[in-house]
Amino acid sequence: MNKTLLLVDGSSYLYRAFHAIGELRNSKGEPTNAIFGVLNMLRRLHKDIPADYSACIFDAKGKTFRDDIYPEYKANRTAMPDDLGVQIEPLLEAIRAMGWPLLIVDGVEADDVIGTLACQAALQGVRTIVSTGDKDMTQLVNPQVTLVNTMSNETLDEAGVEKKFGVKPERIVDYLSLVGDAIDNIPGVAKVGPKTAVKWLAQYGTLDNIIAHASEVGGAVGDNLRQVLDWLPQARGLLTIKCDVELPIKIEELAHTKPDIAKLAELRDKLRAANDAYWTEQADIQLQIASAWVAFAEGKRDDALKAMSAAADAEDKTEKSVVTPGPLVPARELYGAMLIESGMAKEAMAAFEATLEKEPNRLGATLGTAKAADKAGDASKARQYYAKAVALAQDADPVRPELAAARAFLAKN
């Protein structure tokens, strides 16, 4: 099986987490909502998408080459809110402590670093999964690159991109050049929306051909098109993700490392919430979970299982009072995963089913129950839960290997 590279567009999720989670501050009154939102998402990804290599990528401070090409690039954006800006450094510190490789490259955007890594991975036969909410990233999708959005639970492969936008991934840049990108202050053709862009690309094939045949396009939109013929190639250049960035690291160096428990404990105390008992308890629970996985990786199975079970018991006593994007994976579900890895299928099945009692439609716990039942020799229960998992996933691309295994099991049984 090909290896997998998981790339997280940290900049994309940073703002989403900040705006999605309400007021949340530590005991000193410092904001922590974006920190908790992004860290929750990273924990979920680490659990849901097993990967051989991974990295979290953020935009660097300062201008990029796009600003040199077009001074008005992103000129319409307001300054980062102070309550978000002060969370950046603590967040980066926490990500490193969790064991995630972190990349920030001057002069380019996170998109360009991700595009470069995805291209390098493809040359090495490594499959890439990009976690992002940025539509520009769809231009990277190909047989070896898939996008996932943990906030919308959306997965986009080649067919998914075409279904959503009406054009194939290789035409996304042409499509965006025509409709423009208001978020980045890149104008397109006035009065041209998605339907017209798709229609033109279906008729002429590429942006270059549309430009070459601009005289054939009638009406007001035709006049608008002819007015920006010199601009469109520049727009395309701004929208194209750079895939040849010189990086300070190789893919082989992006293996996930074990968490720094001491550092995480220090950060837990710094970020301890003053206005929400749930987050205070969760900080302790997540530290227990990290400690359990470190012990498991070191071969201390009994200690690891004991620690994870204690985390699950503690979590069962908490009441969630904050809705977050990319919610935390329940400790009981993680306990089940650890039990399966320890060859304790029946115990794992009980842990997963306990999770499902609280959240009946959790895909991870449903898949876990099916896998545990299969290993325990209960084919009937395995079939029941694999079928439920496939139904929950609907037509999503099987990013998670367990979904492919579920379909394979049902085909044979």
C-alpha positions in Angstrom: 0.0 0.0 0.0 1.3 3.5 -0.9 2.3 5.7 2.0 0.2 8.7 2.9 1.2 12.4 3.5 -1.3 14.5 5.5 -1.0 18.2 5.1 -3.0 20.7 7.2 -3.6 24.2 6.0 -3.3 25.8 9.4 -3.9 29.3 8.1 -7.2 28.2 6.6 -8.5 26.8 9.9 -7.1 29.5 12.1 -9.7 32.2 11.2 -12.5 29.6 11.0 -11.8 28.4 14.5 -11.6 31.9 15.8 -15.0 32.9 14.5 -16.7 29.6 15.1 -16.0 29.3 18.8 -17.4 31.9 21.1 -15.8 33.8 23.9 -13.1 31.7 25.6 -10.3 33.0 27.8 -7.7 31.6 30.2 -7.4 32.5 33.8 -5.4 35.7 32.9 -8.2 36.9 30.5 -6.2 36.0 27.4 -8.2 34.7 24.4 -7.8 31.0 23.6 -10.7 30.1 21.3 -8.7 29.8 18.1 -6.0 27.7 19.9 -8.5 25.2 21.2 -10.4 25.0 17.8 -7.2 24.3 15.8 -5.8 21.8 18.3 -9.1 19.9 18.4 -9.1 19.7 14.6 -5.5 18.4 14.6 -6.4 15.7 17.2 -9.3 14.6 15.1 -7.2 14.4 11.9 -4.5 12.4 13.7 -7.1 9.9 14.8 -9.2 9.7 11.6 -6.5 9.8 8.9 -3.6 7.5 9.6 -0.6 8.9 7.8 3.1 8.0 7.4 4.1 11.7 7.2 2.3 14.9 8.2 2.8 18.6 8.6 0.8 21.7 9.6 1.5 24.7 7.4 0.9 28.4 8.2 1.4 31.6 6.2 4.6 33.5 7.1 4.4 37.1 8.2 5.1 39.8 5.6 4.7 40.1 1.8 4.9 37.3 -0.8 5.9 37.2 -4.4 2.2 37.8 -5.3 2.4 41.2 -3.6 5.3 42.1 -5.8 3.4 41.1 -8.9 0.1 42.8 -7.9 0.3 45.4 -5.1 -3.5 45.3 -4.6 -3.3 41.6 -3.7 -5.4 41.0 -0.6 -5.5 44.8 -0.1 -9.2 44.6 0.8 -8.5 42.5 3.9 -8.8 44.0 7.4 -6.0 43.6 9.9 -5.9 40.5 12.0 -8.0 41.0 15.2 -5.9 41.5 18.2 -7.6 38.7 20.0 -6.5 36.4 17.2 -3.0 37.7 16.8 -2.0 37.0 20.4 -2.9 33.4 20.0 -0.6 32.6 17.1 2.6 32.0 19.0 1.0 29.9 21.8 -0.8 27.9 19.1 2.4 27.2 17.2 4.1 26.2 20.4 1.3 23.8 21.2 1.3 22.2 17.7 5.0 21.5 18.0 4.5 20.0 21.5 1.8 17.7 20.1 4.5 16.2 17.8 3.3 17.8 14.5 6.0 19.0 12.1 5.4 22.7 11.5 6.3 24.6 8.3 6.3 28.4 7.8 8.2 29.6 4.7 9.0 33.2 4.0 8.0 34.8 0.7 5.2 32.3 -0.2 1.8 31.3 1.2 0.9 28.1 3.0 -0.9 27.0 -0.3 2.5 27.1 -2.1 4.2 25.0 0.5 1.4 22.5 0.4 1.4 22.4 -3.4 5.1 21.8 -3.5 5.0 19.0 -0.9 2.0 17.4 -2.8 4.0 17.4 -6.1 7.1 16.0 -4.4 5.0 13.3 -2.8 3.5 12.3 -6.1 6.9 11.9 -7.6 7.7 9.5 -4.8 4.5 7.5 -5.1 3.1 9.0 -1.9 -0.6 9.7 -1.6 -1.4 13.2 -0.2 -4.5 14.3 1.8 -4.8 18.0 2.3 -7.0 19.2 5.1 -8.3 22.7 4.1 -11.4 24.9 3.7 -9.8 26.9 0.8 -11.4 26.5 -2.6 -8.1 27.5 -4.3 -6.6 24.2 -3.2 -9.0 22.2 -5.5 -6.5 22.9 -8.3 -4.2 20.5 -6.7 -6.6 17.5 -6.8 -5.5 14.6 -8.9 -5.5 10.8 -8.6 -2.9 11.1 -5.8 -4.2 14.2 -4.0 -7.5 14.5 -2.1 -9.0 17.4 -0.1 -10.9 17.0 3.2 -12.6 19.7 5.2 -13.2 18.8 8.8 -15.6 21.6 9.4 -18.0 20.7 6.7 -17.1 16.9 6.6 -16.6 17.4 2.8 -14.1 15.2 0.8 -13.1 16.3 -2.7 -11.5 13.9 -5.2 -11.5 14.6 -9.0 -15.1 13.7 -9.4 -16.1 15.7 -6.3 -14.4 18.9 -7.6 -16.1 18.6 -11.0 -19.5 18.0 -9.3 -19.1 21.0 -7.0 -17.6 23.5 -9.5 -18.7 22.2 -12.9 -15.0 21.9 -14.1 -12.2 19.4 -13.6 -9.4 20.3 -11.2 -7.0 21.2 -14.0 -9.4 23.9 -15.1 -10.0 25.4 -11.6 -7.5 28.2 -12.1 -9.1 29.2 -15.4 -12.5 29.1 -13.7 -11.3 31.3 -10.8 -9.6 33.7 -13.2 -13.0 34.3 -14.9 -15.1 34.6 -11.8 -12.5 36.4 -9.7 -11.6 35.9 -6.1 -13.1 38.6 -3.9 -11.4 37.3 -0.8 -7.9 37.8 -2.3 -9.0 41.0 -4.2 -8.4 39.4 -7.6 -11.0 40.7 -10.0 -12.3 38.5 -12.8 -14.6 39.4 -15.7 -17.4 41.7 -14.6 -20.8 40.1 -14.4 -19.4 36.6 -15.0 -20.4 34.1 -12.4 -19.9 30.4 -12.0 -22.5 29.4 -14.6 -21.1 31.6 -17.4 -17.5 30.5 -16.5 -18.5 26.9 -16.7 -20.3 27.5 -20.0 -17.3 29.2 -21.6 -14.9 26.6 -20.4 -17.2 23.8 -21.7 -17.3 25.6 -25.1 -13.7 26.7 -25.5 -11.8 24.3 -23.2 -9.3 26.7 -21.6 -8.8 30.3 -20.6 -6.3 30.8 -23.4 -8.9 29.6 -26.0 -11.5 31.9 -24.4 -9.1 34.8 -24.8 -8.3 33.8 -28.4 -12.1 33.7 -29.3 -13.2 36.7 -27.2 -14.4 38.4 -30.3 -17.1 35.7 -30.7 -18.7 36.3 -27.3 -21.7 38.6 -27.6 -23.6 40.7 -25.2 -22.5 42.8 -22.2 -20.4 39.9 -20.8 -18.6 39.7 -24.1 -17.7 43.4 -23.9 -16.6 42.9 -20.3 -14.4 40.0 -21.3 -12.7 42.0 -24.0 -11.9 44.8 -21.5 -9.8 42.5 -19.3 -8.0 40.3 -21.9 -4.6 41.7 -20.8 -5.5 41.2 -17.1 -6.7 37.6 -17.2 -3.2 36.0 -17.6 -2.0 38.0 -14.6 -5.0 36.9 -12.6 -4.2 33.3 -13.5 -0.7 33.7 -12.3 -1.8 35.1 -9.0 -4.3 32.2 -8.5 -1.9 29.5 -9.5 -0.4 27.6 -6.5 3.4 27.5 -6.8 4.6 23.9 -6.7 8.4 24.5 -6.9 9.1 26.2 -3.6 12.6 25.6 -2.1 11.8 23.9 1.2 13.9 23.4 4.3 12.8 19.9 4.8 12.2 16.6 2.9 9.0 14.5 3.1 10.9 11.7 4.8 11.6 14.1 7.7 7.9 14.7 8.3 7.2 11.7 10.4 5.0 12.5 13.4 7.0 12.5 16.6 5.8 11.7 20.1 4.2 14.5 22.1 6.3 16.5 24.6 4.3 15.8 27.7 6.2 18.3 29.9 5.6 21.1 27.4 2.0 20.1 27.0 1.5 20.2 30.8 3.0 23.7 30.9 0.8 24.9 28.1 -2.2 23.3 29.7 -1.7 25.5 32.8 -1.2 28.6 30.6 -4.3 28.0 28.6 -6.5 26.8 31.5 -9.9 28.3 30.9 -11.3 30.7 33.5 -14.9 30.9 32.2 -15.7 27.4 31.2 -15.2 24.3 33.4 -15.5 22.0 30.3 -12.3 23.4 28.8 -10.5 23.2 32.0 -11.4 19.5 32.4 -10.6 18.9 28.7 -7.1 20.3 29.0 -6.4 17.7 31.7 -8.0 14.9 29.8 -6.2 15.6 26.6 -2.9 15.6 28.5 -3.8 12.1 29.9 -4.6 10.9 26.3 -1.2 12.2 25.0 0.6 10.5 27.9 -1.3 7.2 27.2 -0.2 7.2 23.5 3.4 8.0 24.5 3.4 5.0 26.9 1.8 2.8 24.2 4.5 3.8 21.6 7.1 2.9 24.2 5.7 -0.6 24.6 4.2 0.0 28.0 0.8 -1.4 27.0 -0.7 -1.9 30.5 0.2 1.6 31.6 -1.1 3.0 28.4 -4.5 1.2 28.6 -4.8 2.2 32.3 -4.2 5.9 31.4 -6.5 5.9 28.4 -9.3 4.2 30.4 -8.9 6.8 33.2 -9.1 9.6 30.6 -12.3 8.0 29.2 -13.8 7.8 32.7 -13.0 11.4 33.4 -14.4 12.5 30.1 -17.7 10.6 30.7 -18.2 12.8 33.8 -17.8 16.1 31.9 -20.6 18.0 30.2 -19.7 19.6 26.9 -20.8 23.2 26.9 -19.0 24.6 23.8 -19.6 23.6 20.2 -16.4 23.4 18.3 -15.4 22.8 14.7 -13.8 19.4 14.3 -14.9 18.1 17.8 -12.5 16.1 20.0 -12.4 12.4 19.4 -14.0 10.8 22.5 -11.4 9.2 24.8 -13.6 6.1 25.0 -13.2 5.7 21.2 -9.5 6.2 21.5 -9.5 3.6 24.2 -11.2 1.2 21.9 -8.6 1.8 19.2 -5.8 1.1 21.7 -7.6 -2.1 22.7 -7.8 -3.3 19.1 -4.1 -2.6 18.7 -3.5 -4.7 21.8 -5.4 -7.7 20.4 -8.4 -7.2 22.8 -11.2 -7.3 20.3 -14.1 -8.0 22.7 -13.0 -5.3 25.1 -12.6 -2.9 22.2 -16.1 -3.6 20.9 -17.5 -2.7 24.4 -15.6 0.6 24.4 -16.8 1.6 20.9 -20.4 0.6 21.7 -20.2 2.8 24.9 -19.2 5.7 22.7 -22.1 5.0 20.3 -24.5 5.1 23.2 -23.8 8.8 23.6 -23.2 9.6 19.9 -25.0 7.0 17.7 -23.8 8.4 14.4 -20.1 8.7 15.1 -18.3 7.2 12.1 -15.1 6.4 13.9 -16.8 4.4 16.7 -19.1 2.7 14.2 -16.1 1.6 12.1 -14.3 0.6 15.3 -17.2 -1.6 16.4 -17.3 -3.3 13.1 -13.5 -4.0 13.0 -13.6 -5.3 16.6 -16.6 -7.5 15.9 -14.8 -8.9 12.8 -11.7 -9.7 14.8 -13.8 -11.2 17.6 -15.4 -13.6 15.0 -18.9 -11.9 15.1 -19.5 -11.7 11.4 -23.1 -10.6 11.8 -22.3 -7.7 14.0 -19.4 -6.7 11.8 -21.7 -6.7 8.8 -24.3 -4.6 10.7 -21.8 -1.9 11.7 -19.9 -1.9 8.4 -23.1 -1.3 6.6 -24.0 1.5 9.0 -20.6 3.1 8.5 -20.9 3.1 4.7 -24.4 4.7 5.0 -23.0 7.4 7.3 -20.2 8.1 4.9 -22.6 8.2 2.0 -20.6 8.7 -1.2 -17.5 10.3 0.4 -14.2 9.3 -1.1 -12.7 6.6 1.2 -10.0 8.7 2.7 -10.1 6.6 5.8 -8.8 3.1 5.0 -11.5 1.6 7.2 -14.2 2.7 4.7 -12.5 0.8 1.9 -12.2 -2.2 4.3 -15.9 -1.8 5.1 -16.9 -1.9 1.4 -14.6 -4.9 0.8 -16.1 -6.8 3.8 -19.7 -6.2 2.6 -18.8 -7.2 -0.9 -17.6 -10.6 0.4 -20.2 -11.1 3.1 
